[in-house]
């Protein structure tokens, strides 16, 4: 799976769920741990690499479509959404999958399209209110 995500020199090009914005994702390491590096314009976000397997396992157990509910770190995430799960103290890492304070949100905007490209999930591409389901 790692090789499909890309490198700093050759990152994977992706689009947000509504297909309105471009961004890139690649695999790197920080403090000896694998991380996903998401670059949106000049903004660089980091997510714990294990989020891919953890989110897939959660969606598989959920067994249905789940709303993405993407929100900035400073805004509350709607309950029952992927974004709320990615911040929850009850998820496998016990909190945020985002690793850069101040830029830990928007998990549900950037991680599910990567998972779709990797063949792990199905994703809707509406103007808003997009949903994801495990494959």
C-alpha positions as CSV (number, residue, x, y, z in Angstrom):
1,X,0.0,0.0,0.0
2,X,2.8,2.5,0.9
3,X,4.2,2.6,-2.6
4,X,0.9,3.7,-4.0
5,X,0.7,6.8,-1.8
6,X,3.8,8.4,-3.3
7,X,6.9,10.2,-2.0
8,X,7.8,13.8,-1.4
9,X,9.3,13.9,-4.8
10,X,6.4,12.2,-6.5
11,X,3.2,12.7,-4.3
12,X,-0.2,11.3,-5.2
13,X,-2.5,14.0,-6.7
14,X,-6.0,13.9,-5.3
15,X,-9.2,16.0,-5.2
16,X,-11.5,16.8,-2.3
17,X,-14.8,14.9,-2.1
18,X,-16.8,17.6,-4.0
19,X,-14.0,17.5,-6.6
20,X,-13.5,21.2,-6.2
21,X,-9.9,21.4,-4.9
22,X,-6.7,19.7,-5.7
23,X,-4.1,18.5,-3.1
24,X,-1.4,16.0,-2.8
25,X,-0.6,13.2,-0.3
26,X,2.6,11.3,0.3
27,X,4.1,9.0,2.9
28,X,7.0,10.2,5.2
29,X,8.3,9.5,8.7
30,X,8.3,11.8,11.7
31,X,9.9,10.8,15.0
32,X,10.4,7.3,13.6
33,X,6.7,6.8,12.8
34,X,5.1,6.7,9.4
35,X,2.9,9.7,8.6
36,X,0.7,11.0,5.8
37,X,1.7,14.4,4.5
38,X,-1.1,16.3,2.9
39,X,-0.3,19.5,1.0
40,X,-3.1,21.9,0.2
41,X,-1.7,24.9,-1.6
42,X,1.0,26.2,0.9
43,X,-0.7,24.4,3.9
44,X,0.9,21.2,5.0
45,X,-1.0,18.8,7.3
46,X,0.2,15.6,8.9
47,X,-1.9,12.6,9.8
48,X,-1.0,9.4,11.6
49,X,-0.5,6.8,9.0
50,X,-2.4,4.2,11.0
51,X,-5.6,6.2,10.4
52,X,-6.0,4.4,7.0
53,X,-6.3,0.9,8.6
54,X,-8.2,2.3,11.7
55,X,-10.8,4.2,9.6
56,X,-11.3,1.2,7.3
57,X,-11.9,-1.1,10.3
58,X,-14.3,1.3,11.8
59,X,-16.3,1.8,8.6
60,X,-16.3,-2.0,8.0
61,X,-17.8,-2.5,11.4
62,X,-20.3,0.3,10.9
63,X,-21.4,-1.4,7.7
64,X,-23.2,1.6,6.0
65,X,-22.6,5.0,4.6
66,X,-21.2,7.5,7.1
67,X,-21.2,11.3,6.6
68,X,-17.8,12.9,6.4
69,X,-18.5,16.0,8.4
70,X,-15.2,17.7,7.7
71,X,-14.4,20.7,10.0
72,X,-11.4,22.8,11.0
73,X,-9.8,22.0,14.3
74,X,-11.3,25.1,15.9
75,X,-14.9,24.0,15.0
76,X,-16.8,21.2,16.7
77,X,-17.3,18.1,14.5
78,X,-20.9,16.9,14.0
79,X,-21.6,13.7,16.0
80,X,-21.7,10.4,14.1
81,X,-19.4,11.6,11.3
82,X,-15.9,10.5,10.2
83,X,-14.5,13.9,11.5
84,X,-16.0,13.3,14.9
85,X,-14.5,9.8,15.0
86,X,-11.0,11.1,14.0
87,X,-11.0,13.3,17.1
88,X,-12.7,11.0,19.6
89,X,-11.1,9.8,22.7
90,X,-12.7,6.4,21.9
91,X,-10.9,5.9,18.6
92,X,-7.8,3.5,18.5
93,X,-5.3,6.4,19.1
94,X,-7.4,8.0,21.8
95,X,-7.8,11.4,20.1
96,X,-6.7,13.3,17.1
97,X,-5.2,11.6,14.0
98,X,-4.1,15.0,12.9
99,X,-0.6,15.7,14.2
100,X,0.0,19.4,13.7
101,X,-1.6,21.5,16.5
102,X,-3.9,24.1,14.9
103,X,-4.1,22.0,11.7
104,X,-5.5,18.7,13.1
105,X,-9.0,19.0,11.6
106,X,-10.2,18.5,8.1
107,X,-9.4,14.8,8.4
108,X,-12.6,13.9,6.7
109,X,-11.8,16.2,3.7
110,X,-8.4,14.7,2.9
111,X,-8.1,11.1,4.1
112,X,-11.2,9.5,2.5
113,X,-10.2,10.5,-1.0
114,X,-6.8,8.9,-0.5
115,X,-8.6,5.7,0.7
116,X,-10.8,5.8,-2.3
117,X,-7.8,6.0,-4.6
118,X,-6.3,3.1,-2.8
119,X,-9.5,1.0,-3.3
120,X,-10.4,0.9,0.4
121,X,-13.7,2.8,0.3
122,X,-16.5,4.2,-1.8
123,X,-17.0,7.9,-1.6
124,X,-19.8,10.2,-2.8
125,X,-18.8,13.4,-4.7
126,X,-21.7,15.8,-4.2
127,X,-21.4,19.6,-3.6
128,X,-21.8,19.0,0.2
129,X,-22.8,16.3,2.7
130,X,-20.5,13.6,1.2
131,X,-20.4,10.1,2.6
132,X,-18.0,7.2,2.8
133,X,-18.4,3.4,3.0
134,X,-15.8,0.7,3.4
135,X,-15.3,-1.6,0.4
